[in-house]
Structures are given as C-alpha cells and as structure tokens.
Amino acid sequence: MEAPKAPAEPSWPGVLRTKEFKEKIKSAKVLCVGAGGIGCELLKTLVCTGFRNIEVIDLDTIETSNLNRQFLFRKHHVGQSKANTAAAVVQGFCPGASITPYHANVKEGRFDVDFFRRFDLVLNGLDNLEARRHVNRLCLAAERPLVESGTAGYLGQVTVHIKGRTECFECSAKPAPKTYPICTLRNTPDKPIHTIVWAKDLLFNRLFGAPDAVSDLDDQAAREGGQPGKQEEGDKEGGEGKEGAAEAGEQSEEARAAAASAAAAAAQAEDPSFFLRRDGEPALEYAARVFGRVYTTDIQRLAEVKELWEKRPPPRALHLDQLLPPAERAALQAALDKAAEAGAGAGASACKLLGLSNASQKWTPGQNAAVLLLATALYHTVRPSEVGSAAFDKDDLLAVEFVTAASNLRSSCYGIPEQSLFDAKGMAGNIIHAIATTNAVVSGLIVTEALKILAGCLGSLRNTFLYEVPVDRRLVVPATAWEPRPSCMVCGKTQLTLRINTKTTPLSGLVGAVIKKRLAVNSPNLMCGGFLYEEGEGLEEDEEAAYAALLPRPLRDLPGGGLGHGAILTVQDQSQHWGVDVIIAHTEDLSPDDAPEGFILEGALPTASAPAPPEQDGGKQQQQEAPSAAAKRKAAAAVAEDAAGVLHITDSDDDDDEQEGKEEEGQQQQQQQQQGAGTSVAAGAAAATANDSRKRPLDEDGDGDGAAAGGGGGGGGGEERGAKRAKAETAPAPAEDKDGCIVIDDDEDD
C-alpha cells in the first residue's frame, strides 16, 4: 500500500491573492529584534503589508546620527527609546496595528524559549554578532523560523533559517572583530587603523578615563608579558624540519630581544601619574606637556631600539614649537577662554573654535596639533566633571576630534596616511556608513521571505544578496536557501579545540574572552570531571562567592585536576538551550600575530575557506537555475508588470559591451565570495566594490560598526555591525520566474 503523498505547497506568489492568506497575515504574531536602520523600515513594511500583531525589542536610544536614515525618528526624539518611539510612530499612521515595544536587551532572561514560542515569525535587524547568535539559538530551541538581514552601504543580504530544513545562522563562519597585537599598536604601527585604535583605546583612556581602568589592550599587554617566548612579527611560522626550527629559533631570539628593548623604553614612558594634570597647571600647558611626552620623548626612545627598524624607517619625533609657533599657541588660549565664557559644556568643539568646518578635509600637522591641544584643554575647562570617568563615544564630537588629531599626529611620526575627521570617526566607531534605500530594499526582502514562510511555500525560499557591482547583470541576486551543515557547533554535533596556555591563562580569561565573547554564551555552565563553574540566576551568595574565587586561578590549577592538556570541557547555556564540548590543547608558543587574543579556537568550528576551483565539463558543478525567456530579453524598463499585476525588478542593459565586462568581473568576484552562509557582505564583497565604489571603503583591517556589529549588546541598527555578519557565495544564475524574481504585489484594501 502506497504511503499518502504530502500535500502540495501553495502556489507562490498566487497565494497572496487569497482571502484566507490575507486573514492569516493579520493574525500572525511577529517578533522584530532591532528598531534601527533596518528595523524602522521593517516595521513600516510589515504594517503596510497587512501584519497587525508585532512586538519589537531594542536596547538602544535614538542618537542624532540616526536621523539621516531611520525615518521614523525626528530631532525631538533624540535620547528616547528606539523601540518605544518606533512603535508609537507606526501606530500613529496605522492605528489598527498592535505593536508592543520592549526597551530592553534581547539577552535578558525574560526573553526565553517560551517567549519565542509565542511567535510565528522572528525577524532580525540587529547590529552585532553576539545578539544575533543568541537569537539564532533561541529560535532553534523554540523551533521558530528566523529571517536574518544586514546592510553595509550599497551591500545587503537576507537569509532564511528554519530548523532541520536550512542552515542556522552559525553554520558558517562569521568574521570575528579584528584585534591587533599590542606590540604593533604601541611600537610599530603601519596602518591608519593601528594609530586610531591606539588613540582611542590607549591615549584617550589614559588622559580622560578612570585612572585604574583596564582596557582590552591592557589585558592583552599583561597576557603577552606573562607568557615567555612570545614571537614578534618576524616569526610567524615555526618552519619545517631542523633547518626551519633553527631559523625560527634565531628569529624568535631576535624578536624577543627587540621586544625586550622596546618594553624597557615603553616602561619609562608609561608612568600613569605623568598623564594626570598637576594642581594649578593651566590646561593648555598640561596638553603641551602630554604632547611632548607622547610625540617627542616616547618616539625618540622607540627610534633608538635599532632591532625594530631593520626593515623599515624608524619613526620621526614631532616638536610642538615647530608645529605651533608662540603666536598660534596664544590664539589657542584665546579660543579656550571664549569657550569657557560661553559655557559650551557637552557641545564644545575644537574644530568650530579653530574654523575647521569641513569634516572631509584632512588637516595639516599644525592643525592636528592645535586640535589635540585645544580638545584636551576643553575637557579640563568646560567638561571637568568627565575627566577621570570619560569613555569614547563616536557621537561625542569632542572625543572624535581628539582621537582624529592624536591618530594623525602619530601617523605623521610613522609615515602613515592621515585621515579626515569623517573617515576617522567611521574607523574609530566601527561605522559602515549606511544608505537608507539599501535598508528599505532589505526590509522588503525580509517581508517577502516571511510571507513565503507563513504561506508554507518553503520551496520558494531564497537567500538574497544586494551588490553595488552587478553580478550576472543583477544587483539583486537570489539563491536557494542552504541546507544545514552537520559540522555546525550549534545545530549539528561537533567538538571544538581550544589552543591556549593553561599555565598562565586564568579562568576569568577563559570565561570572558572565549566562552562569552567568542562563543556568545550568555549564562555559562562549565563542567569537566570534578570541576564546575556556573553563572546566572538561582545561585546562592556563597555559591557566587565560591565561583568568583576561582576566576583568578590558572586553568591547570583549578579544582578536580584542572583544565590541562586533553581535558574535555562541557560548555552549556540553559538560557539558550545550547551546549558544546571544547577540547583543551595546552600551547605555550602562541605568537601575538597568530593569536592576538591569546588563544586559537579551531577544529570543527566553521572557518572561512577559499572557494573550490570551478570544475571542467563533466565535473560536479553547482546546479544553476535556468533563466527564463524573460531573463534573456533586454529589459525595456527597470520595472515591468506582468498580466497578474506582479512587478519584476531588473537592472538596465543600456550598454551591453560595458556590461559584459562588468558581468565577467562580477562573476569572478562572486566565485571568490563562495562558501559560507553569513560571511560578511562587507568583507566578502570588498573585492567587487573596491574599484567601483562610489564611496571610499573603510580600511581593510578596520571592522565596520560591525560587525558587531557585533557584536556585543542587543541593540538595533542592523545596517551597521549587522552587515559584517552577512553571507556571500556564488549564487546560481537566477531564473526570472515566479520563484526567483523579486516580487512586489499591489495591495488590495479589504
């Protein structure tokens, strides 16, 4: 007896015309995570499509820089909750919609698996990797479909994740936030991003932050200082055989000697008390004294460490008297007095006082020196209460001015190209400058895939990518959703290998840098033999104190035999209903270049890999969707409507010869971007946009506001860091049929 056949899927997009489906849209419960760039457009598109039951979560508040693209917000909304404001504005033009906002972090305990099970659809518009991983794991545990998205300038992507049918968000590698060896930042920078990170995370914090504050760079410096045998840039590989080992040993000895000399010089210059303002010291004199130490004395000391400059010119010290003659120094005092009389406060700006109004114009060395001195003095004159507790904020104009000037002066010392205020702000704040139309297009694609899921048309699901340079004569390229990967550490069964120095790394380093930061665990529960460590709700005070006492202890000295070489550590997070086994591999010779974070996480963890070369005829090739006759015809217009009232979006074929050249280039670039759902569109499509970009991309080593995201917190603004977690691969030549095209259906009023 034959098994009953599965019911056929509804016809897409014909199902959109049915009254039953329109009622289903009205009753569907939708969760939107993020109310920033993508989130604002998404809420608008959802209610215009007919959705009426929506809940939105966002931790962020509205900033002035959001207003150029997040059109639900106005100037009087600055400082208010994004989620609350977006919900109120949308309900203002769609009173029939029920929109419940949460001004909160999506990682809070109340947003658990049971909370996610209440919804039919989960739509992400996040700007960081950590929160996106958290939502992905909760959707898997709750068995709810997730539609992911991100944008970066003209680039964007929308991916669909359904448990058991498509890959999850973490099936493929996501670019981790870029870190830099502390020795490079302190001694041998060679890129603009190096000097910007130095100015933001070292000098700014040293002058205006808490005196006892410890940054990521301080943690890294302590870690590198505590591990003998650290290798510098000249010793990236150990070599093969005895000869390679001997060469590596010689390089390592030279590198260690250079590092020791540089450390000795830096130790004299890193006296924290020097950077404190003395009693009765005028603000500008204090700023000049800091300038002399940082750009004259310290640079001269570094230049004397000959081992560092065998392959590159030594840095050149700057002298304030040469950059700012006495007359110009007097003008700075007048500008400072003017700001003090006006009571500028938080609105103080060194650039305004100096008449530097063009944010895209690079400053001269003298102007950089003037901005640095005046910005430093302004903090102590009009914002004295913040000195000792300030933290860098990309929306704080005075902080950005200080970092830009400090970075450019250091770049002058090392022969590195200076940056404009606009570019420096983007690099310091990890910003990928957003474009509102990209957010709008992506929000439409999110809703299109959500409608397919709601209709049960799972065979029509597509992962869709937006490009600045056409690929196969298309700027919008759909691809069939990818299947789950058995090696995924989240939705598959896998083990990870952690290479780390168990003698010097404390448990706090493992929990903070590896478990929470790299694995995005919210409430860790660690077990290995007789060792147990827990965090989260429900612990007694004595338990919390006992676990806290374990944090400073090295891994190998922990109870139950310690976490030594070969130990298998079970990591669980009950709030995410997720866990993984981590095999510990004790390694002492991790170089700061190969492991700037102090460890290497590898094994079954997905890593970005080079694309396989295309096979010859007869080989196994990725099956492509055959283009229809409509795709082969030249488009007479950018938008054409068929008999069913469906709009098909295509790009223009005005110049076939030029377009064929771009198409061939786009195909090659698209092949280079293959492998990996969720690979960053910003990074993966960099080759396709570097030559033709209408805006200069960020430094190749500088992460976008990414990317991050993400990563960190559960905020919105998916056009920023979220774009760095995008996915790019060689898409099959898409059919311009009812499944593969971008569909905009006209709405019928009930």
Secondary structure by P-SEA (a helix, b strand, c coil): ccccccccccccccccccaaaaaaaaabbbbbccccaaaaaaaaaaaaacccbbbbbbcccccccccccccccccccccccaaaaaaaaaaaccccbbbbbbccccccccccccccccccbbbbbcccaaaaaaaaaaaaaabbbbbbccccccccbbbbbbcccccccccccccccccccccccccccccaaaaaaaaacccccccccccccccaaaaaaaaaaacccccccccccccccaaaaaaaaaaaaaaaaaaaaaaaaaaaacccccccccccccaaaaaaaaaaaaccaaaaaaaaccccccccccbbbbbccccccaaaaaaaaaaaaaaaaaccccccccccccccccccccccaaaaaaaaaaaaaaaaccccccccccccccccaaaaaaaaaaaaaaaaaaccccccaaaaaaaaaccccccaaaaaaaaaaaaaaaaaaaacccccccbbbbbccccccccbbbbccccccccccccccbbbbbbcccccccaaaaacccccccccccbbbbbcccbbbbbcccccaaaaaaaaaaccccccccccccccccbbbbbbbccccbbbbbbbbbbccccccccccccccccccccccccccccccccccccccccccccccccccccccccccbbbbbbbcccaaaaaaaaaaaaaaaaaaccccccccccccccccccccccccccccccccccccccccccccccccccccccccccccccccccccbbbbbbbcc
